[in-house]
Amino acid sequence: MPNKVHCAHILVKTEKEANLILERLKKGEKFANIARGVSLCPSGKRGGDLGTFGRGQMVKEFENAAFALQKGQISAIVKTKFGYHIVKRLE
């Protein structure tokens, strides 16, 4: 089990917005381009890139999703107190 992961994410306010983003991703749009256009997190300017982080650094729901992903995999919608996330494991 890894101690650190490198992920990107897209943060939006509603589950409906998150579902629309998942549809865009399924159609082949690039994760980073969508993040730059719609993510509410400052990381959106970097294509959603959060860098590398370890356990205990993110809210539990987000951490659980991030550490469960394989490299290149995109999560289902993750709800936290900040909103709705779609997480992509980069490394």
ZAGULUM-824914 format. One record per residue: residue in one letter; x, y, z of N, C-alpha, C, O in turn; residue number from 1. Coordinates in nm, 2 decimals. Example, Ala and Ser with C-alpha at 12.3 -4.5 7.8 and 13.67 -1.06 7.14 Angstrom:
<sites>
{'A'; {1.32; -0.57; 0.78}; {1.23; -0.45; 0.78}; {1.32; -0.33; 0.78}; {1.42; -0.33; 0.85}; 1}
{'S'; {1.28; -0.22; 0.71}; {1.37; -0.11; 0.71}; {1.29; 0.00; 0.79}; {1.34; 0.11; 0.80}; 2}
</sites>
This chain:
<sites>
{'M'; {0.09; -0.12; 0.00}; {0.00; 0.00; 0.00}; {0.09; 0.12; 0.00}; {0.18; 0.14; 0.09}; 1}
{'P'; {0.07; 0.22; -0.09}; {0.15; 0.33; -0.10}; {0.13; 0.43; 0.02}; {0.02; 0.44; 0.07}; 2}
{'N'; {0.24; 0.50; 0.05}; {0.23; 0.60; 0.16}; {0.20; 0.74; 0.10}; {0.15; 0.83; 0.17}; 3}
{'K'; {0.23; 0.76; -0.03}; {0.20; 0.88; -0.09}; {0.14; 0.86; -0.23}; {0.17; 0.76; -0.30}; 4}
{'V'; {0.06; 0.95; -0.28}; {0.01; 0.95; -0.41}; {0.02; 1.09; -0.48}; {0.02; 1.19; -0.41}; 5}
{'H'; {0.02; 1.09; -0.61}; {0.02; 1.21; -0.68}; {-0.11; 1.22; -0.76}; {-0.13; 1.13; -0.85}; 6}
{'C'; {-0.19; 1.31; -0.73}; {-0.33; 1.32; -0.79}; {-0.36; 1.46; -0.84}; {-0.30; 1.56; -0.80}; 7}
{'A'; {-0.46; 1.46; -0.92}; {-0.52; 1.59; -0.97}; {-0.67; 1.57; -0.93}; {-0.72; 1.46; -0.92}; 8}
{'H'; {-0.74; 1.69; -0.92}; {-0.88; 1.67; -0.90}; {-0.96; 1.79; -0.96}; {-0.90; 1.89; -1.00}; 9}
{'I'; {-1.09; 1.77; -0.98}; {-1.18; 1.88; -1.02}; {-1.28; 1.89; -0.91}; {-1.34; 1.80; -0.87}; 10}
{'L'; {-1.30; 2.02; -0.86}; {-1.39; 2.04; -0.76}; {-1.51; 2.13; -0.81}; {-1.48; 2.24; -0.87}; 11}
{'V'; {-1.63; 2.09; -0.79}; {-1.75; 2.17; -0.82}; {-1.85; 2.17; -0.71}; {-1.83; 2.09; -0.61}; 12}
{'K'; {-1.95; 2.25; -0.72}; {-2.05; 2.27; -0.61}; {-2.15; 2.16; -0.60}; {-2.20; 2.13; -0.49}; 13}
{'T'; {-2.19; 2.11; -0.72}; {-2.31; 2.02; -0.72}; {-2.28; 1.88; -0.78}; {-2.19; 1.87; -0.86}; 14}
{'E'; {-2.35; 1.79; -0.74}; {-2.34; 1.65; -0.79}; {-2.37; 1.65; -0.94}; {-2.31; 1.58; -1.02}; 15}
{'K'; {-2.47; 1.73; -0.98}; {-2.51; 1.74; -1.12}; {-2.39; 1.79; -1.21}; {-2.37; 1.73; -1.31}; 16}
{'E'; {-2.32; 1.89; -1.16}; {-2.20; 1.94; -1.23}; {-2.10; 1.83; -1.24}; {-2.04; 1.81; -1.35}; 17}
{'A'; {-2.08; 1.76; -1.13}; {-1.98; 1.65; -1.13}; {-2.02; 1.54; -1.23}; {-1.93; 1.49; -1.30}; 18}
{'N'; {-2.14; 1.51; -1.24}; {-2.19; 1.40; -1.34}; {-2.17; 1.45; -1.48}; {-2.13; 1.37; -1.57}; 19}
{'L'; {-2.19; 1.58; -1.51}; {-2.16; 1.63; -1.64}; {-2.02; 1.62; -1.68}; {-1.98; 1.59; -1.79}; 20}
{'I'; {-1.93; 1.65; -1.58}; {-1.79; 1.64; -1.60}; {-1.75; 1.49; -1.63}; {-1.66; 1.47; -1.72}; 21}
{'L'; {-1.80; 1.40; -1.56}; {-1.77; 1.26; -1.59}; {-1.81; 1.22; -1.73}; {-1.74; 1.14; -1.80}; 22}
{'E'; {-1.92; 1.27; -1.77}; {-1.97; 1.25; -1.91}; {-1.87; 1.30; -2.01}; {-1.83; 1.24; -2.11}; 23}
{'R'; {-1.82; 1.42; -1.98}; {-1.72; 1.49; -2.07}; {-1.59; 1.40; -2.08}; {-1.53; 1.38; -2.18}; 24}
{'L'; {-1.55; 1.35; -1.96}; {-1.43; 1.27; -1.96}; {-1.45; 1.14; -2.03}; {-1.36; 1.09; -2.10}; 25}
{'K'; {-1.57; 1.08; -2.02}; {-1.60; 0.95; -2.10}; {-1.59; 0.98; -2.25}; {-1.56; 0.89; -2.33}; 26}
{'K'; {-1.62; 1.10; -2.29}; {-1.62; 1.13; -2.43}; {-1.48; 1.17; -2.48}; {-1.46; 1.19; -2.60}; 27}
{'G'; {-1.38; 1.17; -2.39}; {-1.24; 1.18; -2.43}; {-1.18; 1.32; -2.40}; {-1.07; 1.34; -2.44}; 28}
{'E'; {-1.26; 1.41; -2.34}; {-1.19; 1.54; -2.30}; {-1.08; 1.52; -2.20}; {-1.09; 1.43; -2.12}; 29}
{'K'; {-0.98; 1.60; -2.21}; {-0.87; 1.59; -2.12}; {-0.90; 1.64; -1.98}; {-0.96; 1.75; -1.97}; 30}
{'F'; {-0.86; 1.57; -1.88}; {-0.89; 1.60; -1.74}; {-0.84; 1.74; -1.71}; {-0.91; 1.82; -1.65}; 31}
{'A'; {-0.71; 1.77; -1.75}; {-0.65; 1.89; -1.71}; {-0.72; 2.01; -1.78}; {-0.74; 2.12; -1.71}; 32}
{'N'; {-0.77; 2.00; -1.90}; {-0.84; 2.10; -1.96}; {-0.97; 2.13; -1.89}; {-1.01; 2.25; -1.88}; 33}
{'I'; {-1.04; 2.03; -1.85}; {-1.17; 2.05; -1.78}; {-1.14; 2.12; -1.65}; {-1.21; 2.21; -1.61}; 34}
{'A'; {-1.04; 2.07; -1.58}; {-1.00; 2.13; -1.45}; {-0.97; 2.28; -1.46}; {-1.02; 2.36; -1.38}; 35}
{'R'; {-0.90; 2.32; -1.56}; {-0.86; 2.46; -1.58}; {-0.99; 2.54; -1.61}; {-1.00; 2.66; -1.57}; 36}
{'G'; {-1.09; 2.48; -1.67}; {-1.21; 2.56; -1.71}; {-1.31; 2.57; -1.60}; {-1.39; 2.67; -1.59}; 37}
{'V'; {-1.33; 2.46; -1.51}; {-1.44; 2.46; -1.42}; {-1.41; 2.44; -1.27}; {-1.49; 2.47; -1.19}; 38}
{'S'; {-1.29; 2.39; -1.24}; {-1.26; 2.36; -1.10}; {-1.26; 2.48; -1.01}; {-1.21; 2.59; -1.05}; 39}
{'L'; {-1.32; 2.47; -0.89}; {-1.33; 2.58; -0.80}; {-1.20; 2.59; -0.71}; {-1.18; 2.69; -0.64}; 40}
{'C'; {-1.12; 2.48; -0.72}; {-1.00; 2.48; -0.64}; {-0.89; 2.56; -0.71}; {-0.88; 2.56; -0.83}; 41}
{'P'; {-0.80; 2.63; -0.64}; {-0.69; 2.70; -0.70}; {-0.60; 2.61; -0.78}; {-0.54; 2.65; -0.88}; 42}
{'S'; {-0.60; 2.48; -0.75}; {-0.52; 2.38; -0.83}; {-0.57; 2.37; -0.97}; {-0.50; 2.32; -1.06}; 43}
{'G'; {-0.70; 2.42; -1.00}; {-0.75; 2.41; -1.14}; {-0.66; 2.48; -1.24}; {-0.65; 2.44; -1.35}; 44}
{'K'; {-0.59; 2.59; -1.20}; {-0.50; 2.66; -1.28}; {-0.38; 2.57; -1.33}; {-0.32; 2.59; -1.43}; 45}
{'R'; {-0.35; 2.47; -1.25}; {-0.25; 2.37; -1.28}; {-0.31; 2.24; -1.34}; {-0.25; 2.13; -1.33}; 46}
{'G'; {-0.43; 2.25; -1.40}; {-0.49; 2.13; -1.45}; {-0.54; 2.04; -1.34}; {-0.57; 1.92; -1.36}; 47}
{'G'; {-0.56; 2.09; -1.22}; {-0.61; 2.02; -1.11}; {-0.50; 1.95; -1.03}; {-0.53; 1.88; -0.93}; 48}
{'D'; {-0.38; 1.96; -1.07}; {-0.26; 1.89; -1.00}; {-0.25; 1.94; -0.86}; {-0.22; 2.05; -0.83}; 49}
{'L'; {-0.26; 1.84; -0.77}; {-0.24; 1.87; -0.62}; {-0.10; 1.83; -0.58}; {-0.06; 1.85; -0.46}; 50}
{'G'; {-0.02; 1.78; -0.67}; {0.11; 1.73; -0.63}; {0.10; 1.60; -0.55}; {0.00; 1.53; -0.55}; 51}
{'T'; {0.21; 1.56; -0.48}; {0.22; 1.44; -0.41}; {0.18; 1.47; -0.26}; {0.22; 1.57; -0.20}; 52}
{'F'; {0.09; 1.38; -0.21}; {0.05; 1.40; -0.07}; {0.05; 1.26; 0.00}; {0.03; 1.16; -0.06}; 53}
{'G'; {0.06; 1.27; 0.13}; {0.05; 1.14; 0.21}; {-0.08; 1.13; 0.28}; {-0.17; 1.21; 0.28}; 54}
{'R'; {-0.09; 1.02; 0.35}; {-0.21; 0.99; 0.43}; {-0.22; 1.09; 0.54}; {-0.12; 1.13; 0.60}; 55}
{'G'; {-0.34; 1.13; 0.57}; {-0.37; 1.23; 0.68}; {-0.36; 1.37; 0.64}; {-0.38; 1.46; 0.72}; 56}
{'Q'; {-0.33; 1.40; 0.51}; {-0.32; 1.54; 0.46}; {-0.44; 1.59; 0.40}; {-0.46; 1.71; 0.39}; 57}
{'M'; {-0.53; 1.50; 0.36}; {-0.66; 1.54; 0.29}; {-0.77; 1.49; 0.38}; {-0.76; 1.41; 0.46}; 58}
{'V'; {-0.89; 1.55; 0.35}; {-1.01; 1.50; 0.42}; {-1.03; 1.35; 0.39}; {-0.99; 1.30; 0.28}; 59}
{'K'; {-1.08; 1.28; 0.48}; {-1.09; 1.13; 0.48}; {-1.15; 1.08; 0.35}; {-1.10; 0.98; 0.29}; 60}
{'E'; {-1.27; 1.13; 0.31}; {-1.33; 1.08; 0.19}; {-1.24; 1.10; 0.06}; {-1.24; 1.01; -0.02}; 61}
{'F'; {-1.18; 1.21; 0.05}; {-1.09; 1.24; -0.06}; {-0.97; 1.14; -0.05}; {-0.93; 1.08; -0.15}; 62}
{'E'; {-0.91; 1.13; 0.06}; {-0.79; 1.04; 0.08}; {-0.83; 0.90; 0.04}; {-0.75; 0.83; -0.03}; 63}
{'N'; {-0.94; 0.85; 0.09}; {-0.98; 0.71; 0.06}; {-0.99; 0.69; -0.09}; {-0.95; 0.59; -0.14}; 64}
{'A'; {-1.05; 0.78; -0.16}; {-1.07; 0.77; -0.30}; {-0.93; 0.78; -0.37}; {-0.90; 0.69; -0.46}; 65}
{'A'; {-0.85; 0.87; -0.33}; {-0.72; 0.89; -0.40}; {-0.63; 0.76; -0.39}; {-0.57; 0.72; -0.48}; 66}
{'F'; {-0.62; 0.71; -0.26}; {-0.54; 0.59; -0.24}; {-0.59; 0.47; -0.30}; {-0.52; 0.37; -0.31}; 67}
{'A'; {-0.72; 0.46; -0.33}; {-0.78; 0.34; -0.39}; {-0.76; 0.34; -0.54}; {-0.77; 0.23; -0.61}; 68}
{'L'; {-0.72; 0.45; -0.61}; {-0.70; 0.45; -0.75}; {-0.57; 0.39; -0.80}; {-0.47; 0.39; -0.72}; 69}
{'Q'; {-0.57; 0.34; -0.92}; {-0.45; 0.30; -0.99}; {-0.40; 0.42; -1.07}; {-0.48; 0.50; -1.10}; 70}
{'K'; {-0.27; 0.42; -1.11}; {-0.22; 0.52; -1.19}; {-0.30; 0.54; -1.32}; {-0.33; 0.44; -1.39}; 71}
{'G'; {-0.34; 0.66; -1.35}; {-0.42; 0.69; -1.47}; {-0.57; 0.68; -1.45}; {-0.65; 0.72; -1.53}; 72}
{'Q'; {-0.61; 0.62; -1.34}; {-0.75; 0.59; -1.31}; {-0.82; 0.72; -1.26}; {-0.76; 0.80; -1.19}; 73}
{'I'; {-0.95; 0.73; -1.29}; {-1.03; 0.84; -1.25}; {-1.14; 0.79; -1.15}; {-1.20; 0.69; -1.18}; 74}
{'S'; {-1.17; 0.86; -1.04}; {-1.26; 0.82; -0.94}; {-1.41; 0.84; -0.99}; {-1.43; 0.91; -1.08}; 75}
{'A'; {-1.49; 0.78; -0.91}; {-1.64; 0.82; -0.92}; {-1.64; 0.95; -0.84}; {-1.54; 1.00; -0.80}; 76}
{'I'; {-1.76; 1.01; -0.83}; {-1.78; 1.14; -0.76}; {-1.75; 1.12; -0.61}; {-1.80; 1.02; -0.55}; 77}
{'V'; {-1.67; 1.21; -0.55}; {-1.64; 1.20; -0.41}; {-1.70; 1.33; -0.34}; {-1.66; 1.44; -0.38}; 78}
{'K'; {-1.79; 1.31; -0.25}; {-1.85; 1.42; -0.18}; {-1.77; 1.45; -0.05}; {-1.75; 1.36; 0.03}; 79}
{'T'; {-1.73; 1.58; -0.03}; {-1.67; 1.62; 0.09}; {-1.74; 1.75; 0.14}; {-1.83; 1.80; 0.07}; 80}
{'K'; {-1.69; 1.80; 0.25}; {-1.74; 1.93; 0.30}; {-1.71; 2.04; 0.20}; {-1.77; 2.15; 0.22}; 81}
{'F'; {-1.62; 2.03; 0.11}; {-1.58; 2.13; 0.01}; {-1.67; 2.13; -0.11}; {-1.68; 2.23; -0.18}; 82}
{'G'; {-1.73; 2.02; -0.14}; {-1.81; 2.00; -0.26}; {-1.80; 1.86; -0.32}; {-1.78; 1.77; -0.25}; 83}
{'Y'; {-1.80; 1.86; -0.45}; {-1.80; 1.73; -0.52}; {-1.67; 1.72; -0.60}; {-1.64; 1.81; -0.68}; 84}
{'H'; {-1.59; 1.62; -0.59}; {-1.46; 1.60; -0.65}; {-1.46; 1.49; -0.75}; {-1.54; 1.39; -0.73}; 85}
{'I'; {-1.38; 1.50; -0.85}; {-1.34; 1.39; -0.94}; {-1.19; 1.39; -0.93}; {-1.13; 1.49; -0.96}; 86}
{'V'; {-1.14; 1.27; -0.89}; {-1.00; 1.26; -0.86}; {-0.93; 1.17; -0.97}; {-0.99; 1.07; -1.01}; 87}
{'K'; {-0.81; 1.21; -1.01}; {-0.74; 1.13; -1.11}; {-0.60; 1.11; -1.05}; {-0.53; 1.20; -1.00}; 88}
{'R'; {-0.56; 0.98; -1.04}; {-0.43; 0.95; -0.99}; {-0.33; 0.96; -1.10}; {-0.34; 0.90; -1.21}; 89}
{'L'; {-0.23; 1.05; -1.08}; {-0.12; 1.07; -1.18}; {-0.01; 0.98; -1.17}; {0.05; 0.93; -1.27}; 90}
{'E'; {0.04; 0.95; -1.05}; {0.15; 0.86; -1.03}; {0.12; 0.77; -0.91}; {0.21; 0.69; -0.87}; 91}
</sites>
